[in-house]
Amino acid sequence: MAESWSFLDTFESNFRPLVVIELAKGTKKETIEWFTKRIVDKKANGGAQLLVKPLVTEKGEENIYLVGASHLRLLLGAETVGLVKECNDNSMRTFTYSSRKTFRDFADDNHNFLTMAECQYIIKHELENLRAKDEKMIPGYPQAKLYPGKSIVRRLLTSGILVQIFPLHDREELKKLRHSWYGRVKVGYQPLDEIRCYFGETIALYFGFLEYFTFALIPMAVIGIPYYVFAWEDYDKYVMFATFNLLWSTVILEVWKRICAIMTYRWGTLLMKRQFEEPRPGFHGVLGINPVTGREEPVYSSIKRQIRIYLVSLPFVCLCLYFSLYVMMIYFELEQWALDYHEENESNFSSLMLFVPSIIYAVVIEIMNRIYRYAAEFLTSWENHRLESSYQNHLILKVLVFNFLNCFASLFYIAFVLFDMKLLRQSLATLLITSQILNQFAESLLPYWLQKRHKKRMKKRMSSLKTDTDLTLVEQINLEKEMGTYFGTFDDYLELFLQFGYVSLFSCVYPLAAVFAVLNNITEIYSDALKMCRVYKRPFAEPTANIGVWQLAFETMSVISVVTNCILIGMSPQVNALFPDSKMDLILTVALVEHLLLAIKFIMAFVIPDKPRDIQIKLAKLEFESLEALKQQQMKLAAESLKE
């Protein structure tokens, strides 16, 4: 590294605010002085070596602080977090300050070499890694205890001293993005590269997957319409449809891996090294030495974590699953009541009443899913996972198990216990459509309406102010700090995962599921784009190379769909008529077909490479060059030692 942290100047004549820190009103002066000192202090003293500037509000309060960084500090931070940038020879390499001249578009006076999202990600990384050294408590708040290795930002948040930290929007760039993204109704692809530059790779990958999944559903929707119209009760004709569905689900997931690899290589995140992740901000323990990196960081016993997982979290999840099944049985009692009422009256009203239990159950499912989500987040945080990836994997596993049982248990019960295909179609259609309507309302329409009302009130209040402060910046920060917080792509992927289940698990019973999924996803693209740009605060960018554990979740769902569709076809009267004398022959035939389809799925997954050939060659070339550089360095050191 050509520049040392100790020589880095914390003064910047052209201060550019990137991140906003909001402290609680009435925060003690000594606390503010201590916290801001830790932010601007040099790295050698345990600081973040960033720039801080207070924003004086209309009442003269100083509880909002703007955080920035010098150009040099951001470049050194880019090396610390391992950002990958494009070189002059068109290759992608990890950025290092010493070799900065070899990177495309780099110049000492070019402050746009790093995107605003990348700069904000670097600042977030440094703030989150501010950890207590000798402090026993937060100055001014004796009850807020500290110990060596504890995250300072985390303690301030849990103590209520720090309200929030969020990155600022770039108004001009956001306006351009809105226009190209959803400003006009058009048939075409989303501007994924622009989304990535503004919001980061994680959000861009979600929108890329949403767009890809929507296009992939179109063949299923086109084929499903005639099956629905012309062959509703003729189950033997659904064999071809179900077979196509099963092969389709495998192909689209494998092709997505290739598309994902192309995008993330272009963005540089495919090459980012993630094996040495920093401890997550919520991780706590006694300050120790990481045996791999040699750095100081909190240490927590894995045995204690396992005890918490298996003796507390696991029993709680099992209890919630039991409660979900109990609610399901209440739903079937309501279904029976509605059926008896219809048989007694046989009116238009009684016909409508047949759908009421399913609608109520769909609403209850959504409520239970959201309540359970909060409990799962609390438990996973309490388990004290060291890495963010480990935290996310455990959270996703908890939520997926409950959501899968909560959403699909009733359908499995109707199909394989009650053997009522008519009720299965009705329940599947009602659950799918109701959940889509509720999600659109709760995630987009309601937040957008509330945000629009707040924005009108804020503009009236700001127009009446008379202050010498930069009114535009004050107005922007006051508007953004009251906006909702976007908590990541978890709920968005979960919605797509459940939708994929509705489409694939019982495709031979309700072919129109893909049609409703396509219609929902088209509106989802625009509503999600709207909420990202207008409803929520700008989220911090998070580099990622793929959609993570969600890929495995979708692949697992496609395997389960093979089993369910084969059993449903085997249960049809037409197939049963082929084996009038021996049910064992029917079972063996269905099992054989199911195993053949699974074998075809796994063979296709093996044959289709996860990365295109050209990407594989580029990655192998970079690995070879890295090994050669390491070999040259070792030879140089050996030669120097021989001279001595």
C-alpha positions as CSV (number, residue, x, y, z in Angstrom):
1,M,0.0,0.0,0.0
2,A,1.6,3.2,-1.1
3,E,-0.1,5.4,1.5
4,S,-0.2,4.6,5.2
5,W,-3.3,5.2,7.3
6,S,-1.2,7.4,9.6
7,F,-0.5,9.9,6.8
8,L,-4.1,10.2,5.8
9,D,-5.4,13.7,6.3
10,T,-8.9,13.9,7.7
11,F,-9.5,17.4,6.3
12,E,-11.3,17.8,3.0
13,S,-12.0,21.2,1.6
14,N,-14.9,20.1,-0.5
15,F,-17.0,18.1,2.0
16,R,-19.5,15.8,0.3
17,P,-22.1,14.4,2.6
18,L,-22.7,10.7,1.9
19,V,-24.2,9.2,5.1
20,V,-26.6,10.7,7.7
21,I,-26.4,9.8,11.4
22,E,-29.4,10.8,13.5
23,L,-28.9,10.8,17.3
24,A,-31.8,11.0,19.8
25,K,-32.9,14.5,20.7
26,G,-31.3,15.6,24.0
27,T,-28.2,13.3,23.6
28,K,-25.6,14.4,26.1
29,K,-22.8,16.6,24.7
30,E,-20.0,14.4,26.1
31,T,-21.5,11.4,24.2
32,I,-21.6,13.3,21.0
33,E,-18.1,14.5,21.4
34,W,-16.8,11.0,22.2
35,F,-18.7,9.4,19.3
36,T,-17.7,12.0,16.7
37,K,-14.1,11.8,17.9
38,R,-14.1,8.0,17.4
39,I,-15.4,8.6,13.8
40,V,-12.7,11.1,12.9
41,D,-9.9,9.5,14.9
42,K,-7.0,7.8,13.0
43,K,-7.2,4.0,12.4
44,A,-4.2,3.5,14.6
45,N,-6.2,4.9,17.5
46,G,-9.3,2.7,16.8
47,G,-11.1,5.3,14.8
48,A,-12.7,5.3,11.4
49,Q,-10.8,8.2,10.0
50,L,-13.8,9.8,8.3
51,L,-15.2,13.3,8.1
52,V,-18.2,14.5,10.2
53,K,-20.2,17.7,10.0
54,P,-23.2,18.7,12.2
55,L,-26.4,19.8,10.5
56,V,-28.1,22.5,12.6
57,T,-31.9,22.1,12.5
58,E,-34.5,24.9,12.6
59,K,-34.6,24.7,16.4
60,G,-30.9,24.9,16.7
61,E,-30.5,21.2,17.7
62,E,-27.4,19.3,16.6
63,N,-28.7,15.7,16.6
64,I,-28.1,15.1,12.9
65,Y,-24.6,14.6,11.5
66,L,-23.3,14.2,8.0
67,V,-20.5,11.8,7.3
68,G,-18.1,11.9,4.4
69,A,-14.6,10.9,3.6
70,S,-11.6,12.3,1.7
71,H,-10.9,10.9,-1.8
72,L,-7.8,9.2,-0.6
73,R,-9.6,7.6,2.4
74,L,-12.3,6.2,0.1
75,L,-9.7,4.7,-2.2
76,L,-7.9,3.0,0.8
77,G,-11.3,1.9,2.0
78,A,-12.1,0.3,-1.4
79,E,-8.9,-1.8,-1.0
80,T,-9.9,-2.8,2.6
81,V,-13.4,-4.1,1.5
82,G,-12.0,-5.8,-1.6
83,L,-13.9,-3.9,-4.3
84,V,-13.3,-5.3,-7.8
85,K,-12.9,-2.8,-10.7
86,E,-12.3,-3.0,-14.4
87,C,-8.6,-2.6,-15.6
88,N,-7.3,-1.0,-18.7
89,D,-6.9,-4.4,-20.3
90,N,-10.6,-5.1,-19.9
91,S,-10.0,-7.6,-17.1
92,M,-11.6,-7.4,-13.6
93,R,-9.2,-7.2,-10.6
94,T,-9.4,-6.5,-6.9
95,F,-8.6,-2.8,-6.4
96,T,-5.3,-1.9,-4.7
97,Y,-4.1,1.6,-4.1
98,S,-0.6,0.8,-5.2
99,S,-1.8,-0.3,-8.6
100,R,-4.5,2.3,-9.0
101,K,-3.1,3.7,-12.3
102,T,-3.9,0.3,-14.0
103,F,-7.6,0.7,-13.5
104,R,-9.9,2.1,-16.2
105,D,-11.1,5.7,-15.7
106,F,-8.9,6.2,-12.7
107,A,-7.3,9.7,-12.2
108,D,-6.2,11.4,-9.1
109,D,-8.7,14.2,-9.7
110,N,-11.5,11.9,-10.9
111,H,-13.8,11.6,-7.8
112,N,-16.3,9.5,-9.8
113,F,-14.1,6.5,-10.0
114,L,-16.0,5.0,-7.1
115,T,-19.8,5.2,-7.4
116,M,-21.7,7.0,-4.7
117,A,-23.1,3.6,-3.6
118,E,-19.6,2.1,-3.3
119,C,-18.5,5.2,-1.2
120,Q,-21.5,4.8,1.1
121,Y,-20.8,1.1,1.5
122,I,-17.2,1.8,2.5
123,I,-18.3,4.4,5.1
124,K,-20.9,1.9,6.5
125,H,-18.2,-0.8,6.7
126,E,-15.9,1.5,8.7
127,L,-18.7,2.7,11.1
128,E,-19.8,-0.8,11.8
129,N,-16.3,-1.8,12.6
130,L,-15.9,0.8,15.3
131,R,-15.4,-1.3,18.4
132,A,-14.8,-0.6,22.1
133,K,-11.3,-1.0,23.3
134,D,-10.8,0.3,26.9
135,E,-14.2,1.9,27.4
136,K,-16.5,0.3,30.1
137,M,-19.5,2.4,29.2
138,I,-20.8,5.0,26.7
139,P,-19.7,8.4,28.2
140,G,-22.7,10.1,29.8
141,Y,-24.8,6.9,29.9
142,P,-23.5,4.6,32.7
143,Q,-26.2,2.1,32.1
144,A,-25.0,1.5,28.4
145,K,-22.2,-0.9,29.2
146,L,-19.3,-1.5,26.9
147,Y,-16.6,-4.2,26.8
148,P,-13.6,-4.8,24.6
149,G,-14.8,-5.8,21.1
150,K,-18.4,-4.6,21.4
151,S,-19.7,-2.8,18.4
152,I,-20.1,0.9,19.3
153,V,-22.8,1.5,16.7
154,R,-24.7,-1.5,17.8
155,R,-24.6,-0.5,21.5
156,L,-25.7,3.1,20.6
157,L,-28.6,1.7,18.6
158,T,-29.8,-0.7,21.3
159,S,-29.4,2.0,24.0
160,G,-31.7,4.4,22.0
161,I,-28.9,7.0,21.7
162,L,-28.5,6.4,18.0
163,V,-31.7,6.6,16.1
164,Q,-30.6,5.5,12.6
165,I,-27.8,5.6,10.0
166,F,-28.8,5.9,6.3
167,P,-27.2,6.9,3.0
168,L,-28.3,10.0,1.2
169,H,-30.1,9.9,-2.1
170,D,-28.5,11.6,-5.1
171,R,-31.5,13.6,-6.4
172,E,-30.2,14.1,-10.0
173,E,-29.2,10.4,-10.4
174,L,-32.4,9.2,-8.8
175,K,-34.5,11.4,-11.2
176,K,-32.7,9.8,-14.2
177,L,-33.1,6.3,-12.9
178,R,-36.8,6.8,-12.2
179,H,-37.3,8.0,-15.8
180,S,-35.5,5.0,-17.4
181,W,-36.9,2.5,-14.9
182,Y,-40.6,3.1,-14.4
183,G,-41.2,6.7,-15.6
184,R,-42.9,5.4,-18.8
185,V,-44.8,2.2,-19.5
186,K,-42.7,0.2,-22.0
187,V,-42.1,-3.4,-23.1
188,G,-38.4,-4.0,-22.5
189,Y,-35.7,-4.9,-20.0
190,Q,-34.9,-3.0,-16.8
191,P,-31.8,-0.8,-16.6
192,L,-30.0,-3.3,-14.3
193,D,-26.6,-1.7,-14.7
194,E,-28.0,1.7,-13.6
195,I,-29.9,0.0,-10.7
196,R,-26.6,-1.6,-9.6
197,C,-24.7,1.6,-9.7
198,Y,-27.3,3.4,-7.6
199,F,-28.6,0.7,-5.2
200,G,-25.8,-1.9,-5.3
201,E,-25.5,-5.5,-6.5
202,T,-27.9,-7.2,-4.1
203,I,-30.9,-5.1,-5.2
204,A,-30.0,-5.2,-8.8
205,L,-29.7,-9.0,-8.7
206,Y,-33.2,-9.2,-7.2
207,F,-34.7,-7.1,-9.9
208,G,-32.7,-9.1,-12.5
209,F,-34.1,-12.4,-11.1
210,L,-37.7,-11.0,-10.9
211,E,-37.5,-9.9,-14.5
212,Y,-36.0,-13.3,-15.6
213,F,-38.5,-15.3,-13.6
214,T,-41.4,-13.3,-15.1
215,F,-40.2,-14.0,-18.7
216,A,-39.6,-17.7,-17.8
217,L,-43.2,-18.0,-16.6
218,I,-44.6,-16.9,-19.9
219,P,-44.3,-20.3,-21.7
220,M,-46.0,-22.0,-18.7
221,A,-48.8,-19.4,-18.8
222,V,-49.3,-19.7,-22.6
223,I,-49.4,-23.5,-22.4
224,G,-51.6,-23.5,-19.3
225,I,-54.5,-21.5,-20.8
226,P,-55.6,-24.1,-23.4
227,Y,-55.2,-26.9,-20.8
228,Y,-57.5,-24.9,-18.5
229,V,-60.1,-24.1,-21.2
230,F,-60.3,-27.4,-23.1
231,A,-59.2,-30.2,-20.7
232,W,-60.3,-29.2,-17.2
233,E,-61.2,-32.7,-15.9
234,D,-59.1,-34.8,-18.3
235,Y,-56.1,-35.6,-16.1
236,D,-54.3,-37.9,-18.6
237,K,-53.8,-34.9,-20.8
238,Y,-52.0,-33.1,-17.9
239,V,-49.2,-35.6,-18.0
240,M,-47.4,-33.7,-20.8
241,F,-48.1,-30.4,-19.1
242,A,-46.7,-31.6,-15.7
243,T,-43.6,-33.2,-17.4
244,F,-42.9,-29.9,-19.2
245,N,-43.4,-28.0,-15.9
246,L,-40.8,-30.2,-14.2
247,L,-38.2,-29.9,-16.9
248,W,-39.0,-26.2,-17.2
249,S,-38.3,-25.6,-13.5
250,T,-34.9,-27.3,-13.8
251,V,-33.8,-25.4,-17.0
252,I,-34.8,-21.9,-15.8
253,L,-32.9,-22.3,-12.5
254,E,-29.7,-23.6,-14.3
255,V,-29.9,-20.9,-17.0
256,W,-30.3,-18.3,-14.2
257,K,-27.0,-19.3,-12.7
258,R,-25.3,-18.6,-16.1
259,I,-27.0,-15.2,-16.4
260,C,-26.2,-14.3,-12.8
261,A,-22.5,-15.2,-13.4
262,I,-22.4,-12.9,-16.5
263,M,-23.9,-10.0,-14.6
264,T,-21.8,-10.4,-11.4
265,Y,-18.6,-10.8,-13.4
266,R,-19.3,-7.5,-15.2
267,W,-20.1,-5.9,-11.9
268,G,-16.9,-7.3,-10.2
269,T,-18.7,-9.1,-7.4
270,L,-18.1,-12.6,-8.8
271,L,-14.4,-12.2,-8.0
272,M,-14.8,-10.7,-4.5
273,K,-13.3,-12.8,-1.8
274,R,-15.9,-13.5,0.9
275,Q,-14.1,-16.2,3.0
276,F,-12.8,-13.7,5.5
277,E,-15.9,-11.8,6.3
278,E,-15.8,-9.2,9.1
279,P,-17.9,-10.0,12.2
280,R,-21.5,-8.7,11.8
281,P,-22.3,-5.6,13.9
282,G,-24.7,-7.5,16.2
283,F,-22.1,-10.1,17.0
284,H,-20.7,-9.8,20.6
285,G,-18.2,-11.6,22.7
286,V,-14.9,-11.2,24.5
287,L,-12.2,-9.5,22.4
288,G,-9.7,-12.0,21.1
289,I,-7.5,-12.7,18.1
290,N,-8.8,-14.3,14.9
291,P,-6.4,-17.3,14.2
292,V,-6.8,-16.9,10.5
293,T,-6.4,-13.1,10.0
294,G,-4.5,-12.3,13.2
295,R,-6.9,-9.3,13.8
296,E,-8.6,-8.4,17.0
297,E,-12.3,-9.2,17.0
298,P,-15.0,-10.6,19.4
299,V,-14.8,-14.3,20.2
300,Y,-17.9,-16.3,21.2
301,S,-18.2,-20.0,22.1
302,S,-19.7,-22.1,19.3
303,I,-21.0,-24.6,22.0
304,K,-23.1,-21.8,23.6
305,R,-24.4,-20.9,20.2
306,Q,-25.4,-24.6,19.4
307,I,-27.1,-24.8,22.8
308,R,-29.2,-21.8,22.0
309,I,-30.1,-23.2,18.6
310,Y,-31.1,-26.7,19.6
311,L,-32.5,-26.1,23.1
312,V,-34.4,-22.9,22.4
313,S,-34.8,-22.0,18.7
314,L,-35.6,-25.5,17.5
315,P,-38.3,-26.2,20.1
316,F,-39.8,-22.8,19.4
317,V,-40.0,-23.4,15.7
318,C,-41.6,-26.8,16.3
319,L,-44.2,-25.2,18.5
320,C,-45.0,-22.6,15.8
321,L,-45.4,-25.4,13.2
322,Y,-47.8,-27.2,15.5
323,F,-49.8,-24.0,16.0
324,S,-49.9,-23.6,12.2
325,L,-51.3,-27.1,11.7
326,Y,-53.9,-26.4,14.5
327,V,-55.1,-23.2,12.6
328,M,-55.3,-25.3,9.4
329,M,-57.7,-27.8,11.0
330,I,-59.9,-24.9,12.1
331,Y,-59.9,-23.8,8.4
332,F,-61.2,-27.2,7.3
333,E,-64.0,-27.0,9.9
334,L,-65.0,-23.7,8.3
335,E,-64.9,-25.3,4.9
336,Q,-67.2,-28.0,6.0
337,W,-69.6,-25.5,7.6
338,A,-69.7,-23.5,4.3
339,L,-70.3,-26.6,2.3
340,D,-73.2,-27.7,4.6
341,Y,-74.7,-24.2,4.4
342,H,-74.5,-24.3,0.6
343,E,-76.2,-27.7,0.5
344,E,-79.0,-26.5,2.7
345,N,-79.7,-23.2,0.8
346,E,-78.2,-23.5,-2.7
347,S,-78.4,-19.8,-3.5
348,N,-76.0,-17.3,-5.1
349,F,-75.1,-16.1,-1.6
350,S,-74.3,-19.6,-0.4
351,S,-72.1,-20.1,-3.5
352,L,-70.1,-17.1,-2.6
353,M,-69.8,-18.3,1.0
354,L,-67.9,-21.3,-0.3
355,F,-64.9,-19.0,-1.0
356,V,-65.1,-17.2,2.4
357,P,-63.1,-19.8,4.4
358,S,-60.3,-19.8,1.9
359,I,-60.1,-16.0,1.8
360,I,-60.1,-15.8,5.7
361,Y,-57.4,-18.5,5.8
362,A,-55.2,-16.7,3.3
363,V,-55.4,-13.5,5.3
364,V,-54.6,-15.5,8.5
365,I,-51.6,-17.1,6.8
366,E,-50.2,-13.7,5.8
367,I,-50.6,-12.4,9.4
368,M,-49.0,-15.5,10.9
369,N,-46.1,-15.3,8.5
370,R,-45.4,-11.7,9.4
371,I,-45.6,-12.3,13.2
372,Y,-43.4,-15.3,13.0
373,R,-40.9,-13.4,10.9
374,Y,-40.3,-11.0,13.9
375,A,-39.9,-13.9,16.3
376,A,-37.4,-15.6,13.9
377,E,-35.3,-12.4,13.6
378,F,-35.2,-12.0,17.4
379,L,-34.1,-15.7,17.9
380,T,-31.5,-15.6,15.1
381,S,-30.0,-12.4,16.5
382,W,-30.0,-13.9,20.0
383,E,-28.1,-17.0,18.7
384,N,-25.2,-14.5,18.1
385,H,-23.8,-15.6,14.7
386,R,-20.4,-14.2,13.9
387,L,-20.9,-13.7,10.1
388,E,-23.8,-12.0,8.3
389,S,-24.0,-14.9,5.9
390,S,-24.4,-17.4,8.7
391,Y,-27.1,-15.1,10.3
392,Q,-29.0,-14.9,7.0
393,N,-28.8,-18.7,6.4
394,H,-30.2,-19.5,9.8
395,L,-33.0,-16.9,9.5
396,I,-33.9,-18.0,6.0
397,L,-34.1,-21.6,7.1
398,K,-36.4,-20.8,10.0
399,V,-38.7,-18.6,7.9
400,L,-38.8,-21.0,4.9
401,V,-39.8,-24.0,7.0
402,F,-42.6,-22.2,8.7
403,N,-43.8,-20.4,5.5
404,F,-43.7,-23.6,3.5
405,L,-45.8,-25.5,6.0
406,N,-48.1,-22.5,6.7
407,C,-48.9,-21.9,3.0
408,F,-48.8,-25.4,1.5
409,A,-49.9,-27.8,4.3
410,S,-53.6,-27.3,3.6
411,L,-53.0,-28.0,-0.1
412,F,-51.1,-31.2,0.7
413,Y,-53.9,-32.3,3.1
414,I,-56.6,-31.6,0.6
415,A,-54.7,-33.5,-2.2
416,F,-53.4,-36.5,-0.3
417,V,-55.8,-37.0,2.6
418,L,-59.1,-35.7,1.4
419,F,-58.5,-36.5,-2.3
420,D,-60.7,-33.6,-3.2
421,M,-59.4,-32.1,-6.5
422,K,-62.2,-29.6,-6.8
423,L,-61.4,-28.1,-3.4
424,L,-57.7,-28.2,-4.2
425,R,-58.2,-26.1,-7.3
426,Q,-60.4,-23.7,-5.4
427,S,-58.0,-23.4,-2.4
428,L,-55.0,-23.0,-4.6
429,A,-56.6,-20.2,-6.7
430,T,-57.9,-18.4,-3.6
431,L,-54.6,-18.6,-1.7
432,L,-52.5,-17.5,-4.7
433,I,-54.7,-14.5,-5.7
434,T,-55.4,-13.3,-2.1
435,S,-51.7,-13.4,-1.1
436,Q,-50.8,-11.5,-4.2
437,I,-53.4,-8.8,-3.6
438,L,-52.4,-8.5,0.1
439,N,-48.6,-8.3,-0.7
440,Q,-49.2,-5.6,-3.3
441,F,-51.2,-3.5,-0.9
442,A,-49.0,-4.0,2.2
443,E,-45.6,-3.7,0.5
444,S,-46.3,-0.9,-2.1
445,L,-49.6,0.9,-2.1
446,L,-50.0,1.6,1.6
447,P,-46.4,2.7,2.2
448,Y,-46.6,4.9,-1.0
449,W,-49.8,6.6,0.2
450,L,-48.4,7.2,3.7
451,Q,-45.1,8.6,2.3
452,K,-47.0,10.9,-0.1
453,R,-49.0,12.3,2.8
454,H,-45.9,12.9,4.9
455,K,-44.1,14.5,2.0
456,K,-46.9,17.1,1.6
457,R,-46.8,18.0,5.3
458,M,-43.0,18.3,5.3
459,K,-43.0,20.6,2.3
460,K,-45.5,22.9,3.9
461,R,-43.4,23.0,7.1
462,M,-40.2,23.6,5.2
463,S,-41.6,26.3,3.0
464,S,-42.5,28.3,6.2
465,L,-38.9,28.2,7.6
466,K,-36.6,31.1,7.3
467,T,-33.0,30.0,7.8
468,D,-29.6,30.6,6.3
469,T,-28.8,26.9,6.1
470,D,-28.8,25.1,2.8
471,L,-32.6,24.7,2.5
472,T,-32.3,22.0,-0.2
473,L,-30.1,19.8,1.9
474,V,-32.1,20.3,5.1
475,E,-35.3,19.6,3.3
476,Q,-33.9,16.5,1.7
477,I,-32.6,15.1,5.0
478,N,-35.8,15.9,6.8
479,L,-37.8,14.1,4.1
480,E,-35.6,11.1,4.0
481,K,-35.1,10.5,7.7
482,E,-38.9,10.1,8.0
483,M,-39.2,7.6,5.1
484,G,-39.6,3.9,5.7
485,T,-36.5,1.7,6.0
486,Y,-36.0,-1.0,3.4
487,F,-34.9,-4.1,5.3
488,G,-33.5,-6.0,2.3
489,T,-34.6,-8.4,-0.4
490,F,-35.7,-11.2,2.1
491,D,-39.4,-10.6,1.8
492,D,-39.3,-10.1,-1.9
493,Y,-37.4,-13.4,-2.5
494,L,-39.8,-15.1,-0.1
495,E,-42.8,-13.9,-2.1
496,L,-41.3,-15.3,-5.3
497,F,-40.4,-18.5,-3.6
498,L,-44.0,-19.1,-2.4
499,Q,-45.3,-18.1,-5.9
500,F,-42.9,-20.6,-7.5
501,G,-44.4,-23.2,-5.1
502,Y,-48.0,-22.4,-6.1
503,V,-47.0,-22.6,-9.8
504,S,-44.9,-25.8,-9.7
505,L,-46.3,-28.0,-6.9
506,F,-49.8,-28.5,-8.2
507,S,-49.4,-27.5,-11.8
508,C,-51.4,-30.4,-13.2
509,V,-54.4,-29.3,-11.1
510,Y,-54.4,-25.6,-11.7
511,P,-52.6,-24.6,-14.9
512,L,-53.7,-20.9,-14.6
513,A,-51.4,-20.4,-11.7
514,A,-48.6,-19.3,-14.0
515,V,-50.9,-16.8,-15.7
516,F,-51.7,-15.0,-12.4
517,A,-48.0,-15.2,-11.5
518,V,-47.0,-13.3,-14.7
519,L,-49.7,-10.7,-14.2
520,N,-48.6,-10.2,-10.6
521,N,-44.9,-10.0,-11.4
522,I,-45.4,-7.4,-14.1
523,T,-47.1,-5.1,-11.6
524,E,-44.5,-6.1,-9.0
525,I,-41.6,-4.8,-11.1
526,Y,-43.2,-1.4,-11.3
527,S,-44.4,-1.3,-7.7
528,D,-41.1,-2.5,-6.3
529,A,-39.3,0.1,-8.4
530,L,-41.6,2.8,-7.1
531,K,-41.1,1.9,-3.5
532,M,-37.3,1.8,-3.9
533,C,-37.2,5.3,-5.4
534,R,-40.1,7.0,-3.7
535,V,-41.2,5.2,-0.5
536,Y,-38.1,4.0,1.3
537,K,-34.8,5.5,2.4
538,R,-31.9,4.6,0.1
539,P,-30.5,1.3,1.4
540,F,-26.8,0.7,1.7
541,A,-25.3,-1.2,-1.2
542,E,-24.3,-4.8,-0.5
543,P,-21.9,-6.6,-2.9
544,T,-23.0,-10.2,-3.7
545,A,-22.1,-12.8,-6.3
546,N,-25.5,-14.6,-6.5
547,I,-28.9,-14.9,-4.9
548,G,-27.3,-17.0,-2.1
549,V,-29.3,-19.7,-0.3
550,W,-32.4,-18.7,-2.2
551,Q,-31.0,-20.6,-5.2
552,L,-31.0,-23.8,-3.1
553,A,-34.5,-23.0,-1.8
554,F,-35.9,-22.8,-5.4
555,E,-34.1,-26.0,-6.4
556,T,-35.4,-27.8,-3.4
557,M,-38.9,-26.7,-4.3
558,S,-38.5,-28.0,-7.9
559,V,-37.5,-31.4,-6.5
560,I,-40.6,-31.5,-4.2
561,S,-42.8,-30.5,-7.2
562,V,-41.6,-33.7,-9.1
563,V,-43.0,-35.9,-6.3
564,T,-46.3,-34.0,-5.8
565,N,-47.1,-33.9,-9.5
566,C,-46.3,-37.6,-10.1
567,I,-48.5,-38.6,-7.1
568,L,-51.4,-36.3,-8.4
569,I,-51.2,-37.9,-11.8
570,G,-51.1,-41.3,-10.3
571,M,-54.2,-40.5,-8.3
572,S,-56.2,-39.5,-11.4
573,P,-59.1,-41.8,-12.4
574,Q,-57.7,-42.2,-16.0
575,V,-54.3,-43.5,-14.7
576,N,-56.0,-45.7,-12.1
577,A,-58.1,-47.3,-14.8
578,L,-54.9,-48.6,-16.4
579,F,-54.2,-50.7,-13.3
580,P,-57.6,-52.1,-12.3
581,D,-56.3,-55.3,-10.6
582,S,-53.1,-54.3,-8.8
583,K,-52.6,-51.0,-6.9
584,M,-49.0,-52.1,-6.2
585,D,-48.2,-52.0,-10.0
586,L,-49.6,-48.4,-10.0
587,I,-47.5,-47.4,-7.1
588,L,-44.3,-48.9,-8.6
589,T,-45.0,-47.3,-12.0
590,V,-45.5,-43.8,-10.4
591,A,-42.4,-44.3,-8.3
592,L,-40.4,-45.3,-11.4
593,V,-41.7,-42.3,-13.4
594,E,-40.8,-40.0,-10.5
595,H,-37.3,-41.4,-10.2
596,L,-36.8,-41.1,-14.0
597,L,-37.9,-37.4,-13.9
598,L,-35.6,-36.7,-10.9
599,A,-32.7,-38.4,-12.8
600,I,-33.4,-36.2,-15.8
601,K,-33.5,-33.1,-13.6
602,F,-30.1,-33.9,-12.0
603,I,-28.5,-34.9,-15.3
604,M,-29.7,-31.5,-16.8
605,A,-28.3,-29.7,-13.8
606,F,-25.0,-31.4,-14.2
607,V,-24.8,-30.9,-18.0
608,I,-25.7,-27.2,-18.0
609,P,-22.5,-25.3,-16.7
610,D,-23.1,-22.8,-14.0
611,K,-20.8,-20.3,-15.7
612,P,-20.4,-19.6,-19.5
613,R,-17.2,-20.9,-21.1
614,D,-15.7,-17.4,-21.6
615,I,-16.3,-16.5,-17.9
616,Q,-14.6,-19.8,-16.8
617,I,-11.6,-18.9,-19.0
618,K,-11.3,-15.4,-17.6
619,L,-11.5,-16.7,-14.0
620,A,-8.9,-19.4,-14.7
621,K,-6.6,-16.8,-16.3
622,L,-6.9,-14.5,-13.2
623,E,-6.1,-17.5,-10.9
624,F,-3.1,-18.4,-13.0
625,E,-1.8,-14.8,-13.0
626,S,-2.3,-14.6,-9.2
627,L,-0.3,-17.8,-8.7
628,E,2.5,-16.6,-11.0
629,A,2.7,-13.3,-9.2
630,L,2.9,-15.1,-5.9
631,K,5.6,-17.3,-7.3
632,Q,7.6,-14.3,-8.5
633,Q,7.3,-12.7,-5.1
634,Q,8.5,-15.8,-3.3
635,M,11.5,-16.1,-5.7
636,K,12.3,-12.4,-5.1
637,L,12.3,-12.9,-1.3
638,A,14.4,-16.0,-1.6
639,A,17.0,-14.2,-3.7
640,E,17.1,-11.3,-1.2
641,S,17.6,-13.7,1.6
642,L,20.5,-15.4,-0.3
643,K,22.2,-12.1,-0.8
644,E,22.1,-11.4,3.0
